[in-house]
Amino acid sequence: MKYYVGAYASSPCSHGWNAALESEFYIALKNDKRVKGLEHPFLGQLHAEDDDWFLANIDPAWQYVFTCIPGIMTALGQNPTFGLASQDESGREQALAFMQKAREAVIQLNTYCGKPVVKAIQIQTAPNQTQAGASVAALKRSLTTLQSWDWQGTQIIIEHCDTLVEGQVPAKGFLTLAQEIEAVTEVNTALQCNMGITINWGRSVIEARHPDGALAHIEQARKAGVLSGLMFSGASGADTQYGSWKDTHQPNAKQSVSSVGAEGSLMTAARMHQCLHAADYQHLPVMGIKLGIRPKEASLDERLAYIDEALNILASVADA
């Protein structure tokens, strides 16, 4: 099998844009035959730094899953009512305008490649409910609007982020998984469309404050018939350089003393394997990894080693 890689989280350009260094990174990814394509961040234009550089450096064989979370978090920093689930109509309209730009970027990439290469776009159910009101009704209105646009076959998928839990500070504070399932199911039925839900391992664990949180969310979404993706980003409650219960895309834990891995990570190989089987991974449209690397001064080779290790863990299940 092949997998999507959220390369932007592992980028060696942690101290500022360096086109030559990023090109080296992309060459290594293109040479890895396990890589299906990129989970690609959308912040308002096709590439955060340089559209032309991006188009010149991608692999013609790659496929793409856009993720809107980087742009959404930037927008929330400027307007806390921003979001597709916002009860503030101006904030919801602003989020729809952002999504229209995302659709234009999808078309731009498809047009350049001469075929539909963007297989899915992952949206998130902002706003943070500690800052502004959110509701299923608002989300359903937004999803209905999104489905009226031409996405050139791109599947719309909600990526679940942690919701509000009494007694803990959220990383994102968006809608609950149950609310997202309700909205997706109702709009799918009404419009005869195929929206789905992605479970991000780390974000579900951050919500539950327990490593079984991801497994529970996978089973919940699959039972509802809407599970469309599984992305492996780690998390931990330990006080490490990744932070305690922070959405920093912590890599998997070490499998042995000599292997590559993140100290304190709850995302062990055994837990990844358990989640893959629970998700019926062979039938998922979206599956892959997104790893943040610490320290930020880590070399390109060190970053690639983390990606290699995580892909090996996934492949060890697929090849079994």
N, C-alpha and C positions, 0 to 999 in steps of 0.2 A: 504493500500500500504506500501511498504518498500522502503528505501532510502539509497543511498551511503553517507558515511560520510568521509570527508577528515580529518581523525583523526590526521594526522601528524601536521596539522596547530594548533590543539588544545592540543597537547601533553603537559603533565606536566613536561617533561624533557627539560624545557627552559634554564636550567643552565648547561646542560651536560647530557650525557646518564646515565640513572639509570634504569637498567633492571627490578628491582623489582617494582618500581613505574610505569613504563610503562605496566607491567603485570597487575597491579591493574586497570589501564585505560582500557586495552583490556578486562578484565573480565567484567567490567561495560558495555562495548559496546556489548559484547556477550550476556549479560543478557537483552539487550534492543531489543525486538522483532520487533521494527520498522526499525532496521538496516539491510539492505540487504547485505551490505559488505563495503569495503573500496575503496575510491579514494586514490590510493597508489602512493607515490612519487618514481620516478626513478632517481637516481643520478649516475648510472654506475654499480650497482649490485642490487640484489633483495631487500635487506634492507640496508639502509645507515649505520647501526651500526653492525648488526649481523644477517646473514641469518638464522642460526640455531635457534636463539631466536625467530625470526619472525615465522618460520614454526611451532615451538612448541606452539605458543600462539594464532594462528588464529583459527577461528571457521570453522570446516569442511563444514558448510552449507553456508559460505560466498561466494559472488562473488566479482570481482575486476574490477576497472577501473584504469589502470595505467595513471599517468600524468607525462609528461617529463619536465615540466617547472622548477622544482628545479635543475635538471641536466643541462638544457639549460642555465639557468642564471649563474651557476657556470662556464660553458664552455665559456660563453661570457665574463666573467671576465678575462679569460686567453687569449681569441682570439676573438676580436670584429667582425671578419668576419664569425664566426661560424653560421651555420643555414641552414635549408632545403630550404630556399628561397634565399640563398646568391648568389650574382653574382660573388663572388670569388670562383673559383672552388675548391680550397683546403679547404676553409671553409665549403663548401657544402659537400665535401667528408668526412670531419671530422664529420659533423652532421650525415651523413649516417652510419658511423662507430659506432657512439653513438647509433643509432637506432638498429643496428645489436645486440649490447649488450642488448638493451631493449627486443628485440625478444627472445634472449637467456634466459632472466629472466622470460618472459612469459611462455616459455616452461618449465623452472625449476619449477615454481609454479604449472602449470597444471600437470606436472609429479608427483609432490609430492602429489597433491590432487587426482590423479588418474582419472581426468576428466578435460575438458576445463572449468576453472573457471574464466579466465580473459576475460571478455566480450568486453572490448574496451580498446584502448590505445589513450590517448589524446596527440596530438603533437601540436607544436606551430611554427609560421612562422617567426622565427628569421632570420636575425639579426636585431638589433636596427638600424633603418635607419638614425639616427643621427651619427652613427659610421661607417656604411658600406652599400653598395648597396644591394637591394633586388628586386626580380621581380617575376611575375607570371610564366614566362617561366622557371626560375630556380626551382620554387616550383613544377611545373608540372613534370619536369624531376625527381625530388626527389620522388614525389608520385608514379610515374610510377615504379621506382625502388622498393619502399616499397611494392607495390602490387605484385611484382614478387616473394616475399619471402613467406614462409609458416608461417602464424601466428596462425595456429590451430583454425581458426574461429574467432579470435579477430578482432573486427571492428576498423578500423583506423578512428579517428575523429580529426579534427582540432579544438582546443579550441581557440576561438578568444580572442586576447589580444588587448589592446588599440594601435591605430596607431598614426602616426604623425598628429597633428592638429596645424595649424598656430597659433602662439601666446601662446602656452602652452608647458610646458616640459612634455614629455611622461613618463609614468611608464615603458612601454616596447618598444613602437615605432615600432611594427611589421607591417605586411601588413594590408590593409583595409579589412573589411568584404567582400566587393564586389569583391576584388581580390581573396580572399580565396574561395568564392562561385564559381567564374569563374574557378579556378583551379580544385576544387573538381568536379564540374559538367562536365567539359571536360574530365577528367580522368575517371570518372564513366561511361560516355558514350562510351569512346574509349575501356575500358577494361571490361565493364559490371560488375562493382564492386559496393560496397555500402558505400563508405566513406561518412562521414557526418560532421556536425559542431556543437560544443557545445557553448552555450552562457553562460559566467560567468557574473552574474549580476553586480558585482562590477567593473569588468574590462570594461564593456561596459559603465557604468555610469562614470567611470574615463575618458574615451575617450570623452563622450558627455558633461561632466561637468554638467549633469542634470539627475535626477532620471528616466526620460523617455527614456534615452539612451538604457537601457536594453530591454525595451518593443519594441522599434524601431528595434533593432537587431533581436529579436525573430521573429518579423513579417517579416523581410527581409529574414531571413534564411528559415522560414517556407514557404513563398511564392515561394522560389526557390526550395523547395522540399528536402532540405538537413539538416533540423534541426533534430539533433539526441540527444541533451543533453541540460540540464539546471542545472547549479550549482549556489547555492545562497551563495555568499560572498558579504559583504556589502562594502560601501565606503561613504566618506563624504568630503565636502569642508571645514568643521569646523576644527579649530585648537585644536585637541584633542590628546590624547596619541596614537591614530591610525594614526595621520598625515593627512594633507590636500591633498586629491586626491592621496593617496598612496595605493598601492596594498598590504594591510596588512590584508585582510580578516575580516574586521570589522563585528561583529555580528549585528543582526537585532536591530532595535530601540525598546525601551520599549513599551509594549502594555498598561501598566498602571503604576501607581506610584510604586506599589509593585512588578511588574514583573521584570524579568531579561532582560537586554538589554544594548546596547552601547549608551552612550550619543552622540548626534549629528548624529547618523546613518541615512542615507536616506532610508535604506532598511526597510520599515515599513511592517507590516503584510498585509495591504491593497494592497501595491504594489507587494508583493510576490504573493498574490492571483490573482491579475490582470495578472501577467506574467504567472502563471501556466495555467490559462484559455486560454491565447493567444497562449501558446505553445502546447495546446492539450496534457497536461502532461501525461495522461493515456497511451499514445502511444509512449512515449519517452524511448529509451533504457537506457539513463543515466539521473538520476535526484537525486539531493541531496544537501548537505550543506558542506561548508568548512569555519570554523570560527577560526580566530586568537583571542586569549584571552589576554586582558590587565587588570591589570598589569601583567608582566611576572611572578611575584611571586604568582599569583593566585593559590589557592589550587586545588586539583583534584576535590573535590566536586563542587567548583565554576565553573570549566571548564565543568563538566558534566551538570550543571544547564543551561548553555548557549546552549549546544547541545540539551537538553531536550526541551527547549523553542522553538528553531528553528524547531525541528521535530514536535512539537505540532502545529505550524503554518501551516506546510505543511499538516499534517494529518487533520487539521480542514477543509481544502478544499476537500480532498479525501473522508472524512467521511460525508460531507454535502449532 
